Amino acid sequence: MNEVMQVLMQRKSVRAYTDEPISAEVREAILQATLRAPTAGNLMLYSILDITDQAIKDRLAVSCDHQPFIARAPMVWLFLADYQRWYDYFLASGVEEVCAQRGEPMRRPAEGDLFLACSDALIAAQNAVVAAESFGIGSCYIGDIMEQYEVHKELLGLPQYVFPICMLVFGHPTQQQKDREMTTRFDSKFIVFENRYHRLDKPEFEEMFAEREAARVKGHTADGAQNVGQATYLRKFNADFTKEMTRSVKLILQEWLK
Ligand SMILES: Cc1cc2nc3c(=O)[nH]c(=O)nc-3n(C[C@H](O)[C@H](O)[C@H](O)COP(=O)(O)O)c2cc1C
């Protein structure tokens, strides 16, 4: 096992932090590793908001589905899928004029551009996670940044072609977080298929979920669910936060595609 493999295999999400600050040198090293991530066409279709204002952290802790640890994280980076910068550069570079000369309308950022920009932003974010981990700094993704678009647009000054795709919170893990057990993963045979997609049948699902089912039964949940499928549907897939995310993402898409 080499050092990179160790970092990857031992990483876990960290949601409680010591008071130890993240030094400027380490922050800069994490940033440089982030910016070295692969990027579609070498365009860097993302921006990072470094949230240093405690009042904004406090607001995000509420707007991102009430997760107080966001406000307590010493470093909070918000990753934006960003075509605004390139679109503005195209305008500043006389692209409208060149299109007019050719008798064609200037194309605006569309669905494909959005997905590419989201890919860029997420890949950069994961570089930040791994780089931080290599310095002993834990992190946690906050997917709920896709909720409450109106609030985040106003709070962070987001223009049309910017999509808040994920947020990362970082900090030195508390001892309790270091000691916490790693989460499990599904066996690779249910995730990796050779050449063609394979839809799983009921016996395969039973095998795939056996471990999680045993943990669920041990955990005594009072939600009335009979199995992991029902519990996940009720607690995650059909939860209020998911409905809010769907509403908010629809708005962002409308804005991007208008
Ligand atoms: C896209 C994405 C969004 C996530 N959003 C949240 C979140 O809002 N709050 C949270 O506590 N964890 C969040 N997580 C962390 C996951 O819950 C975590 O990665 C998962 O439970 C596996 O645990 P591990 O990272 O410790 O292995 C998110 C992870 C990803 C990849």
The ligand as an ORCA input file, in Angstrom:
! r2SCAN-3c Opt
* xyz 0 1
  C     -22.401     14.715     -3.314
  C     -22.335     14.479     -1.834
  C     -23.162     15.206     -0.990
  C     -23.103     15.027      0.400
  N     -23.848     15.834      1.223
  C     -23.730     15.701      2.566
  C     -24.421     16.586      3.433
  O     -25.150     17.503      3.017
  N     -24.246     16.426      4.771
  C     -23.442     15.458      5.288
  O     -23.308     15.382      6.511
  N     -22.761     14.604      4.480
  C     -22.870     14.710      3.132
  N     -22.144     13.888      2.309
  C     -21.246     12.871      2.883
  C     -21.829     11.470      2.766
  O     -22.876     11.330      3.680
  C     -20.709     10.443      3.013
  O     -19.717     10.577      2.029
  C     -21.248      9.012      3.024
  O     -22.143      8.802      4.065
  C     -20.117      7.990      3.129
  O     -19.379      8.231      4.298
  P     -17.808      8.471      4.241
  O     -17.555      9.672      3.378
  O     -17.414      8.732      5.671
  O     -17.192      7.244      3.678
  C     -22.225     14.049      0.931
  C     -21.387     13.333      0.070
  C     -21.428     13.551     -1.289
  C     -20.480     12.790     -2.179
*
